[in-house]
Structure formats: structure tokens, C-alpha cells
Amino acid sequence: MSDTPMSDTPMSNPEGFDPDELPSGMGGLDIGALLGQVQNMQQQMADAQEQAKATVLEGTSGGGKVKVTVTGAGEFTSVSIDKSVVDESDVEMLEDLVLAALRDAAVKVASLSEQSMGSITGGMGLGNLFGQ
């Protein structure tokens, strides 16, 4: 350890702080402005999530014979099956059609989420940072 008292070191003396001594690219960093931008982005994300909840999407299969509706928040709200695809001897086909409609709806929800978050993050490539 050094014999220099802690109060005499540059890091412990905020009055002696010089932003020009920061590593390259950090000089003049306005933390208040940065926090304001973060808060703005959080509000935009909350607004986008509310809008997604209100958006209703439809997944289909079998040429529209099986339809599944889902909100942008991923809440499935209904299933509609045309009687022409109901065959007691081929339940497996109906199961496949329902599954395909569910997958179609899930892809649309993911696309909506990606579009919403992309417009907020400005294509910053944040990946799965926000659970999307």
C-alpha cells in the first residue's frame, strides 16, 4: 500500500476531477443526458408493449380453414376450424393444421415485436437484451 493518504489521491478528490483526463471517447460525458435517453427509451418500450397487447394477429393454415387469433403480447384468444377439415378418421391432420396455425401466429407475434423494438433501439443490435 502507498503511504499517500486517500484524501490526496486524484480519484478521492471530486473537486480536482478533470473530464479531459478520462480515457478517449469519454470526455464530456453528460450522464444526465444519457439517463434521460434511457428513460425515454424505457417509455417508448412500455408504449410499444401496450400497443402490442392491443394488436390482434391471425395465424392460419390449410388455406385459411384453421385460424388462430393472438394478441401481440402472445395471448391466444380464439381458434376457428372450418367443418370441412374435420374428419373423424384423420384427427392427426387436424392436429397438424392447428399446430401450423399456432406456429404461423407465433411467427407474426415475433415479427411484430421485432419491428416495435427495432424502431425503438434504432437497429442497435441489442439481441435478446429485452427478452424479445
Secondary structure, DSSP 4 states (H G I P E B T S, - for coil): --SS-GGGSGGG-GGG--GGGSPTT-TT--HHHHHHHHHHHHHHHHHHHHHHHH-EEEEEETTTTEEEEEETTS-EEEEEE-GGG--GGGHHHHHHHHHHHHHHHHHHHHHHHHHHHHHHHTT---TTTT--
